[in-house]
Amino acid sequence: MKCVDLIGTVEFDIEQVYSFERRLSALYPHNRNVRPKIRQQLQVLRDSGYLDFVSRGRYRIRSNPL
């Protein structure tokens, strides 16, 4: 969620989140599956009501999270 907040826009695409891959790899050096983990966490944020799925690879932060 911190990476999503750092993007600084309400609507964003997955490539913008992937731009944090190097930083996340440094934070979690034993995780060899950073991109799949990013996708998984976007799904968790969507399922928890923080994000809406707009279209393939596009997300929007909800103004009123559940």
HTML snippet that shows the backbone in 3Dmol.js (N, CA, C, O; Angstrom):
<script src="https://3Dmol.org/build/3Dmol-min.js"></script>
<div id="view" style="width:600px;height:400px;position:relative"></div>
<script>
const pdb = `
ATOM      1  N   MET A   1       0.831  -1.188   0.000  1.00  0.00           N
ATOM      2  CA  MET A   1       0.000   0.000   0.000  1.00  0.00           C
ATOM      3  C   MET A   1       0.873   1.248   0.000  1.00  0.00           C
ATOM      4  O   MET A   1       0.499   2.263  -0.588  1.00  0.00           O
ATOM      5  N   LYS A   2       2.024   1.186   0.648  1.00  0.00           N
ATOM      6  CA  LYS A   2       2.909   2.348   0.676  1.00  0.00           C
ATOM      7  C   LYS A   2       3.354   2.725  -0.733  1.00  0.00           C
ATOM      8  O   LYS A   2       3.412   3.907  -1.072  1.00  0.00           O
ATOM      9  N   CYS A   3       3.666   1.732  -1.547  1.00  0.00           N
ATOM     10  CA  CYS A   3       4.103   2.010  -2.918  1.00  0.00           C
ATOM     11  C   CYS A   3       2.976   2.662  -3.709  1.00  0.00           C
ATOM     12  O   CYS A   3       3.208   3.610  -4.459  1.00  0.00           O
ATOM     13  N   VAL A   4       1.765   2.159  -3.543  1.00  0.00           N
ATOM     14  CA  VAL A   4       0.604   2.740  -4.232  1.00  0.00           C
ATOM     15  C   VAL A   4       0.437   4.194  -3.799  1.00  0.00           C
ATOM     16  O   VAL A   4       0.197   5.064  -4.636  1.00  0.00           O
ATOM     17  N   ASP A   5       0.559   4.462  -2.515  1.00  0.00           N
ATOM     18  CA  ASP A   5       0.421   5.839  -2.018  1.00  0.00           C
ATOM     19  C   ASP A   5       1.536   6.739  -2.547  1.00  0.00           C
ATOM     20  O   ASP A   5       1.311   7.924  -2.796  1.00  0.00           O
ATOM     21  N   LEU A   6       2.737   6.181  -2.719  1.00  0.00           N
ATOM     22  CA  LEU A   6       3.861   6.978  -3.224  1.00  0.00           C
ATOM     23  C   LEU A   6       3.703   7.380  -4.688  1.00  0.00           C
ATOM     24  O   LEU A   6       4.329   8.342  -5.133  1.00  0.00           O
ATOM     25  N   ILE A   7       2.879   6.659  -5.439  1.00  0.00           N
ATOM     26  CA  ILE A   7       2.647   7.026  -6.845  1.00  0.00           C
ATOM     27  C   ILE A   7       2.042   8.423  -6.920  1.00  0.00           C
ATOM     28  O   ILE A   7       2.383   9.204  -7.808  1.00  0.00           O
ATOM     29  N   GLY A   8       1.149   8.737  -5.994  1.00  0.00           N
ATOM     30  CA  GLY A   8       0.641  10.103  -5.882  1.00  0.00           C
ATOM     31  C   GLY A   8      -0.535  10.450  -6.764  1.00  0.00           C
ATOM     32  O   GLY A   8      -0.907  11.620  -6.865  1.00  0.00           O
ATOM     33  N   THR A   9      -1.137   9.444  -7.415  1.00  0.00           N
ATOM     34  CA  THR A   9      -2.338   9.690  -8.211  1.00  0.00           C
ATOM     35  C   THR A   9      -3.422   8.718  -7.779  1.00  0.00           C
ATOM     36  O   THR A   9      -3.138   7.662  -7.214  1.00  0.00           O
ATOM     37  N   VAL A  10      -4.657   9.085  -8.048  1.00  0.00           N
ATOM     38  CA  VAL A  10      -5.782   8.232  -7.679  1.00  0.00           C
ATOM     39  C   VAL A  10      -5.850   7.019  -8.596  1.00  0.00           C
ATOM     40  O   VAL A  10      -6.139   5.911  -8.144  1.00  0.00           O
ATOM     41  N   GLU A  11      -5.586   7.225  -9.875  1.00  0.00           N
ATOM     42  CA  GLU A  11      -5.623   6.126 -10.845  1.00  0.00           C
ATOM     43  C   GLU A  11      -4.210   5.867 -11.340  1.00  0.00           C
ATOM     44  O   GLU A  11      -3.458   6.803 -11.610  1.00  0.00           O
ATOM     45  N   PHE A  12      -3.855   4.600 -11.459  1.00  0.00           N
ATOM     46  CA  PHE A  12      -2.495   4.232 -11.849  1.00  0.00           C
ATOM     47  C   PHE A  12      -2.523   2.896 -12.561  1.00  0.00           C
ATOM     48  O   PHE A  12      -3.533   2.192 -12.546  1.00  0.00           O
ATOM     49  N   ASP A  13      -1.415   2.553 -13.182  1.00  0.00           N
ATOM     50  CA  ASP A  13      -1.326   1.241 -13.818  1.00  0.00           C
ATOM     51  C   ASP A  13      -0.259   0.396 -13.138  1.00  0.00           C
ATOM     52  O   ASP A  13       0.555   0.892 -12.359  1.00  0.00           O
ATOM     53  N   ILE A  14      -0.287  -0.870 -13.449  1.00  0.00           N
ATOM     54  CA  ILE A  14       0.596  -1.817 -12.775  1.00  0.00           C
ATOM     55  C   ILE A  14       2.065  -1.522 -13.062  1.00  0.00           C
ATOM     56  O   ILE A  14       2.922  -1.821 -12.230  1.00  0.00           O
ATOM     57  N   GLU A  15       2.373  -0.944 -14.217  1.00  0.00           N
ATOM     58  CA  GLU A  15       3.767  -0.610 -14.530  1.00  0.00           C
ATOM     59  C   GLU A  15       4.320   0.417 -13.550  1.00  0.00           C
ATOM     60  O   GLU A  15       5.507   0.391 -13.225  1.00  0.00           O
ATOM     61  N   GLN A  16       3.470   1.312 -13.084  1.00  0.00           N
ATOM     62  CA  GLN A  16       3.915   2.285 -12.091  1.00  0.00           C
ATOM     63  C   GLN A  16       4.258   1.603 -10.775  1.00  0.00           C
ATOM     64  O   GLN A  16       5.199   2.009 -10.093  1.00  0.00           O
ATOM     65  N   VAL A  17       3.514   0.583 -10.418  1.00  0.00           N
ATOM     66  CA  VAL A  17       3.816  -0.157  -9.195  1.00  0.00           C
ATOM     67  C   VAL A  17       5.074  -1.001  -9.411  1.00  0.00           C
ATOM     68  O   VAL A  17       5.898  -1.133  -8.506  1.00  0.00           O
ATOM     69  N   TYR A  18       5.218  -1.568 -10.600  1.00  0.00           N
ATOM     70  CA  TYR A  18       6.421  -2.344 -10.912  1.00  0.00           C
ATOM     71  C   TYR A  18       7.687  -1.495 -10.818  1.00  0.00           C
ATOM     72  O   TYR A  18       8.778  -2.037 -10.641  1.00  0.00           O
ATOM     73  N   SER A  19       7.560  -0.187 -10.934  1.00  0.00           N
ATOM     74  CA  SER A  19       8.744   0.674 -10.829  1.00  0.00           C
ATOM     75  C   SER A  19       9.378   0.590  -9.434  1.00  0.00           C
ATOM     76  O   SER A  19      10.517   1.021  -9.251  1.00  0.00           O
ATOM     77  N   PHE A  20       8.663   0.048  -8.463  1.00  0.00           N
ATOM     78  CA  PHE A  20       9.185  -0.145  -7.105  1.00  0.00           C
ATOM     79  C   PHE A  20       9.857  -1.505  -6.935  1.00  0.00           C
ATOM     80  O   PHE A  20      10.294  -1.845  -5.836  1.00  0.00           O
ATOM     81  N   GLU A  21       9.940  -2.278  -8.003  1.00  0.00           N
ATOM     82  CA  GLU A  21      10.468  -3.640  -7.907  1.00  0.00           C
ATOM     83  C   GLU A  21      11.881  -3.681  -7.327  1.00  0.00           C
ATOM     84  O   GLU A  21      12.168  -4.510  -6.463  1.00  0.00           O
ATOM     85  N   ARG A  22      12.737  -2.825  -7.776  1.00  0.00           N
ATOM     86  CA  ARG A  22      14.121  -2.820  -7.279  1.00  0.00           C
ATOM     87  C   ARG A  22      14.159  -2.507  -5.789  1.00  0.00           C
ATOM     88  O   ARG A  22      14.881  -3.157  -5.033  1.00  0.00           O
ATOM     89  N   ARG A  23      13.392  -1.524  -5.372  1.00  0.00           N
ATOM     90  CA  ARG A  23      13.343  -1.144  -3.953  1.00  0.00           C
ATOM     91  C   ARG A  23      12.807  -2.291  -3.099  1.00  0.00           C
ATOM     92  O   ARG A  23      13.342  -2.578  -2.028  1.00  0.00           O
ATOM     93  N   LEU A  24      11.757  -2.940  -3.576  1.00  0.00           N
ATOM     94  CA  LEU A  24      11.174  -4.054  -2.831  1.00  0.00           C
ATOM     95  C   LEU A  24      12.118  -5.253  -2.804  1.00  0.00           C
ATOM     96  O   LEU A  24      12.191  -5.968  -1.804  1.00  0.00           O
ATOM     97  N   SER A  25      12.833  -5.471  -3.893  1.00  0.00           N
ATOM     98  CA  SER A  25      13.815  -6.564  -3.932  1.00  0.00           C
ATOM     99  C   SER A  25      14.923  -6.331  -2.910  1.00  0.00           C
ATOM    100  O   SER A  25      15.416  -7.280  -2.300  1.00  0.00           O
ATOM    101  N   ALA A  26      15.310  -5.087  -2.726  1.00  0.00           N
ATOM    102  CA  ALA A  26      16.339  -4.770  -1.733  1.00  0.00           C
ATOM    103  C   ALA A  26      15.810  -4.957  -0.314  1.00  0.00           C
ATOM    104  O   ALA A  26      16.540  -5.403   0.571  1.00  0.00           O
ATOM    105  N   LEU A  27      14.536  -4.614  -0.098  1.00  0.00           N
ATOM    106  CA  LEU A  27      13.935  -4.781   1.224  1.00  0.00           C
ATOM    107  C   LEU A  27      13.720  -6.247   1.581  1.00  0.00           C
ATOM    108  O   LEU A  27      13.812  -6.638   2.744  1.00  0.00           O
ATOM    109  N   TYR A  28      13.432  -7.050   0.558  1.00  0.00           N
ATOM    110  CA  TYR A  28      13.138  -8.471   0.758  1.00  0.00           C
ATOM    111  C   TYR A  28      14.045  -9.305  -0.142  1.00  0.00           C
ATOM    112  O   TYR A  28      13.582  -9.862  -1.137  1.00  0.00           O
ATOM    113  N   PRO A  29      15.323  -9.396   0.194  1.00  0.00           N
ATOM    114  CA  PRO A  29      16.296 -10.042  -0.692  1.00  0.00           C
ATOM    115  C   PRO A  29      16.055 -11.536  -0.921  1.00  0.00           C
ATOM    116  O   PRO A  29      16.554 -12.084  -1.904  1.00  0.00           O
ATOM    117  N   HIS A  30      15.318 -12.196  -0.057  1.00  0.00           N
ATOM    118  CA  HIS A  30      15.058 -13.626  -0.238  1.00  0.00           C
ATOM    119  C   HIS A  30      13.830 -13.894  -1.103  1.00  0.00           C
ATOM    120  O   HIS A  30      13.562 -15.040  -1.464  1.00  0.00           O
ATOM    121  N   ASN A  31      13.091 -12.854  -1.432  1.00  0.00           N
ATOM    122  CA  ASN A  31      11.906 -13.017  -2.271  1.00  0.00           C
ATOM    123  C   ASN A  31      12.328 -12.944  -3.736  1.00  0.00           C
ATOM    124  O   ASN A  31      12.723 -11.883  -4.221  1.00  0.00           O
ATOM    125  N   ARG A  32      12.244 -14.050  -4.423  1.00  0.00           N
ATOM    126  CA  ARG A  32      12.613 -14.118  -5.843  1.00  0.00           C
ATOM    127  C   ARG A  32      11.414 -13.926  -6.753  1.00  0.00           C
ATOM    128  O   ARG A  32      11.524 -14.081  -7.969  1.00  0.00           O
ATOM    129  N   ASN A  33      10.274 -13.592  -6.177  1.00  0.00           N
ATOM    130  CA  ASN A  33       9.036 -13.448  -6.947  1.00  0.00           C
ATOM    131  C   ASN A  33       8.368 -12.116  -6.642  1.00  0.00           C
ATOM    132  O   ASN A  33       7.207 -12.069  -6.236  1.00  0.00           O
ATOM    133  N   VAL A  34       9.103 -11.047  -6.840  1.00  0.00           N
ATOM    134  CA  VAL A  34       8.599  -9.729  -6.460  1.00  0.00           C
ATOM    135  C   VAL A  34       7.399  -9.318  -7.313  1.00  0.00           C
ATOM    136  O   VAL A  34       6.395  -8.856  -6.770  1.00  0.00           O
ATOM    137  N   ARG A  35       7.480  -9.475  -8.626  1.00  0.00           N
ATOM    138  CA  ARG A  35       6.347  -9.077  -9.478  1.00  0.00           C
ATOM    139  C   ARG A  35       5.075  -9.861  -9.165  1.00  0.00           C
ATOM    140  O   ARG A  35       4.010  -9.257  -9.045  1.00  0.00           O
ATOM    141  N   PRO A  36       5.150 -11.185  -9.029  1.00  0.00           N
ATOM    142  CA  PRO A  36       3.923 -11.892  -8.634  1.00  0.00           C
ATOM    143  C   PRO A  36       3.392 -11.425  -7.278  1.00  0.00           C
ATOM    144  O   PRO A  36       2.180 -11.363  -7.074  1.00  0.00           O
ATOM    145  N   LYS A  37       4.289 -11.099  -6.357  1.00  0.00           N
ATOM    146  CA  LYS A  37       3.867 -10.615  -5.036  1.00  0.00           C
ATOM    147  C   LYS A  37       3.179  -9.254  -5.159  1.00  0.00           C
ATOM    148  O   LYS A  37       2.199  -8.987  -4.463  1.00  0.00           O
ATOM    149  N   ILE A  38       3.687  -8.400  -6.038  1.00  0.00           N
ATOM    150  CA  ILE A  38       3.044  -7.103  -6.275  1.00  0.00           C
ATOM    151  C   ILE A  38       1.621  -7.330  -6.775  1.00  0.00           C
ATOM    152  O   ILE A  38       0.680  -6.716  -6.272  1.00  0.00           O
ATOM    153  N   ARG A  39       1.460  -8.208  -7.764  1.00  0.00           N
ATOM    154  CA  ARG A  39       0.120  -8.488  -8.288  1.00  0.00           C
ATOM    155  C   ARG A  39      -0.796  -9.048  -7.195  1.00  0.00           C
ATOM    156  O   ARG A  39      -1.964  -8.674  -7.096  1.00  0.00           O
ATOM    157  N   GLN A  40      -0.246  -9.945  -6.382  1.00  0.00           N
ATOM    158  CA  GLN A  40      -1.034 -10.530  -5.302  1.00  0.00           C
ATOM    159  C   GLN A  40      -1.488  -9.452  -4.316  1.00  0.00           C
ATOM    160  O   GLN A  40      -2.643  -9.449  -3.891  1.00  0.00           O
ATOM    161  N   GLN A  41      -0.599  -8.554  -3.959  1.00  0.00           N
ATOM    162  CA  GLN A  41      -0.947  -7.518  -2.997  1.00  0.00           C
ATOM    163  C   GLN A  41      -1.954  -6.522  -3.574  1.00  0.00           C
ATOM    164  O   GLN A  41      -2.788  -5.993  -2.838  1.00  0.00           O
ATOM    165  N   LEU A  42      -1.886  -6.261  -4.877  1.00  0.00           N
ATOM    166  CA  LEU A  42      -2.904  -5.416  -5.515  1.00  0.00           C
ATOM    167  C   LEU A  42      -4.269  -6.097  -5.430  1.00  0.00           C
ATOM    168  O   LEU A  42      -5.279  -5.427  -5.218  1.00  0.00           O
ATOM    169  N   GLN A  43      -4.309  -7.401  -5.590  1.00  0.00           N
ATOM    170  CA  GLN A  43      -5.572  -8.137  -5.448  1.00  0.00           C
ATOM    171  C   GLN A  43      -6.080  -8.066  -4.011  1.00  0.00           C
ATOM    172  O   GLN A  43      -7.279  -7.904  -3.783  1.00  0.00           O
ATOM    173  N   VAL A  44      -5.180  -8.187  -3.048  1.00  0.00           N
ATOM    174  CA  VAL A  44      -5.569  -8.083  -1.637  1.00  0.00           C
ATOM    175  C   VAL A  44      -6.143  -6.694  -1.356  1.00  0.00           C
ATOM    176  O   VAL A  44      -7.168  -6.566  -0.688  1.00  0.00           O
ATOM    177  N   LEU A  45      -5.481  -5.659  -1.866  1.00  0.00           N
ATOM    178  CA  LEU A  45      -5.977  -4.291  -1.666  1.00  0.00           C
ATOM    179  C   LEU A  45      -7.330  -4.088  -2.346  1.00  0.00           C
ATOM    180  O   LEU A  45      -8.199  -3.393  -1.820  1.00  0.00           O
ATOM    181  N   ARG A  46      -7.501  -4.701  -3.518  1.00  0.00           N
ATOM    182  CA  ARG A  46      -8.794  -4.632  -4.215  1.00  0.00           C
ATOM    183  C   ARG A  46      -9.858  -5.348  -3.398  1.00  0.00           C
ATOM    184  O   ARG A  46     -10.938  -4.802  -3.172  1.00  0.00           O
ATOM    185  N   ASP A  47      -9.565  -6.565  -2.954  1.00  0.00           N
ATOM    186  CA  ASP A  47     -10.545  -7.359  -2.205  1.00  0.00           C
ATOM    187  C   ASP A  47     -10.902  -6.733  -0.860  1.00  0.00           C
ATOM    188  O   ASP A  47     -12.006  -6.933  -0.352  1.00  0.00           O
ATOM    189  N   SER A  48      -9.970  -5.978  -0.286  1.00  0.00           N
ATOM    190  CA  SER A  48     -10.242  -5.334   1.003  1.00  0.00           C
ATOM    191  C   SER A  48     -10.974  -3.999   0.843  1.00  0.00           C
ATOM    192  O   SER A  48     -11.350  -3.375   1.835  1.00  0.00           O
ATOM    193  N   GLY A  49     -11.178  -3.560  -0.403  1.00  0.00           N
ATOM    194  CA  GLY A  49     -11.934  -2.336  -0.639  1.00  0.00           C
ATOM    195  C   GLY A  49     -11.092  -1.081  -0.759  1.00  0.00           C
ATOM    196  O   GLY A  49     -11.638   0.017  -0.870  1.00  0.00           O
ATOM    197  N   TYR A  50      -9.775  -1.221  -0.739  1.00  0.00           N
ATOM    198  CA  TYR A  50      -8.904  -0.048  -0.857  1.00  0.00           C
ATOM    199  C   TYR A  50      -8.780   0.405  -2.304  1.00  0.00           C
ATOM    200  O   TYR A  50      -8.675   1.602  -2.570  1.00  0.00           O
ATOM    201  N   LEU A  51      -8.790  -0.548  -3.252  1.00  0.00           N
ATOM    202  CA  LEU A  51      -8.631  -0.258  -4.672  1.00  0.00           C
ATOM    203  C   LEU A  51      -9.820  -0.786  -5.461  1.00  0.00           C
ATOM    204  O   LEU A  51     -10.501  -1.723  -5.044  1.00  0.00           O
ATOM    205  N   ASP A  52     -10.049  -0.167  -6.603  1.00  0.00           N
ATOM    206  CA  ASP A  52     -10.972  -0.700  -7.602  1.00  0.00           C
ATOM    207  C   ASP A  52     -10.166  -1.100  -8.820  1.00  0.00           C
ATOM    208  O   ASP A  52      -9.222  -0.410  -9.206  1.00  0.00           O
ATOM    209  N   PHE A  53     -10.539  -2.216  -9.422  1.00  0.00           N
ATOM    210  CA  PHE A  53      -9.957  -2.644 -10.681  1.00  0.00           C
ATOM    211  C   PHE A  53     -10.690  -1.888 -11.773  1.00  0.00           C
ATOM    212  O   PHE A  53     -11.912  -1.993 -11.880  1.00  0.00           O
ATOM    213  N   VAL A  54      -9.964  -1.122 -12.591  1.00  0.00           N
ATOM    214  CA  VAL A  54     -10.581  -0.303 -13.638  1.00  0.00           C
ATOM    215  C   VAL A  54     -10.616  -1.069 -14.946  1.00  0.00           C
ATOM    216  O   VAL A  54     -11.669  -1.190 -15.571  1.00  0.00           O
ATOM    217  N   SER A  55      -9.483  -1.580 -15.358  1.00  0.00           N
ATOM    218  CA  SER A  55      -9.348  -2.386 -16.571  1.00  0.00           C
ATOM    219  C   SER A  55      -8.043  -3.148 -16.457  1.00  0.00           C
ATOM    220  O   SER A  55      -7.352  -3.053 -15.442  1.00  0.00           O
ATOM    221  N   ARG A  56      -7.706  -3.890 -17.470  1.00  0.00           N
ATOM    222  CA  ARG A  56      -6.491  -4.700 -17.411  1.00  0.00           C
ATOM    223  C   ARG A  56      -5.281  -3.834 -17.057  1.00  0.00           C
ATOM    224  O   ARG A  56      -4.878  -2.959 -17.823  1.00  0.00           O
ATOM    225  N   GLY A  57      -4.710  -4.099 -15.876  1.00  0.00           N
ATOM    226  CA  GLY A  57      -3.514  -3.390 -15.434  1.00  0.00           C
ATOM    227  C   GLY A  57      -3.754  -1.987 -14.913  1.00  0.00           C
ATOM    228  O   GLY A  57      -2.794  -1.265 -14.645  1.00  0.00           O
ATOM    229  N   ARG A  58      -5.010  -1.578 -14.760  1.00  0.00           N
ATOM    230  CA  ARG A  58      -5.335  -0.238 -14.253  1.00  0.00           C
ATOM    231  C   ARG A  58      -6.140  -0.353 -12.967  1.00  0.00           C
ATOM    232  O   ARG A  58      -7.041  -1.182 -12.841  1.00  0.00           O
ATOM    233  N   TYR A  59      -5.783   0.509 -12.012  1.00  0.00           N
ATOM    234  CA  TYR A  59      -6.433   0.508 -10.697  1.00  0.00           C
ATOM    235  C   TYR A  59      -6.762   1.930 -10.293  1.00  0.00           C
ATOM    236  O   TYR A  59      -6.187   2.889 -10.808  1.00  0.00           O
ATOM    237  N   ARG A  60      -7.705   2.053  -9.355  1.00  0.00           N
ATOM    238  CA  ARG A  60      -8.084   3.350  -8.808  1.00  0.00           C
ATOM    239  C   ARG A  60      -8.222   3.198  -7.302  1.00  0.00           C
ATOM    240  O   ARG A  60      -8.817   2.235  -6.818  1.00  0.00           O
ATOM    241  N   ILE A  61      -7.669   4.154  -6.567  1.00  0.00           N
ATOM    242  CA  ILE A  61      -7.838   4.167  -5.109  1.00  0.00           C
ATOM    243  C   ILE A  61      -9.255   4.638  -4.818  1.00  0.00           C
ATOM    244  O   ILE A  61      -9.703   5.655  -5.348  1.00  0.00           O
ATOM    245  N   ARG A  62      -9.945   3.902  -3.986  1.00  0.00           N
ATOM    246  CA  ARG A  62     -11.310   4.294  -3.611  1.00  0.00           C
ATOM    247  C   ARG A  62     -11.270   5.542  -2.746  1.00  0.00           C
ATOM    248  O   ARG A  62     -10.401   5.689  -1.887  1.00  0.00           O
ATOM    249  N   SER A  63     -12.211   6.429  -2.978  1.00  0.00           N
ATOM    250  CA  SER A  63     -12.272   7.641  -2.165  1.00  0.00           C
ATOM    251  C   SER A  63     -12.805   7.329  -0.769  1.00  0.00           C
ATOM    252  O   SER A  63     -12.449   8.002   0.199  1.00  0.00           O
ATOM    253  N   ASN A  64     -13.649   6.318  -0.665  1.00  0.00           N
ATOM    254  CA  ASN A  64     -14.197   5.881   0.622  1.00  0.00           C
ATOM    255  C   ASN A  64     -13.928   4.395   0.785  1.00  0.00           C
ATOM    256  O   ASN A  64     -14.807   3.577   0.513  1.00  0.00           O
ATOM    257  N   PRO A  65     -12.723   4.029   1.227  1.00  0.00           N
ATOM    258  CA  PRO A  65     -12.434   2.602   1.402  1.00  0.00           C
ATOM    259  C   PRO A  65     -13.407   1.956   2.357  1.00  0.00           C
ATOM    260  O   PRO A  65     -13.880   2.588   3.302  1.00  0.00           O
ATOM    261  N   LEU A  66     -13.709   0.679   2.108  1.00  0.00           N
ATOM    262  CA  LEU A  66     -14.653  -0.067   2.955  1.00  0.00           C
ATOM    263  C   LEU A  66     -14.103  -0.265   4.341  1.00  0.00           C
ATOM    264  O   LEU A  66     -14.762  -0.872   5.185  1.00  0.00           O
TER     265      LEU A  66
END
`;
const viewer = $3Dmol.createViewer("view");
viewer.addModel(pdb, "pdb");
viewer.setStyle({}, {cartoon: {color: "spectrum"}});
viewer.zoomTo();
viewer.render();
</script>
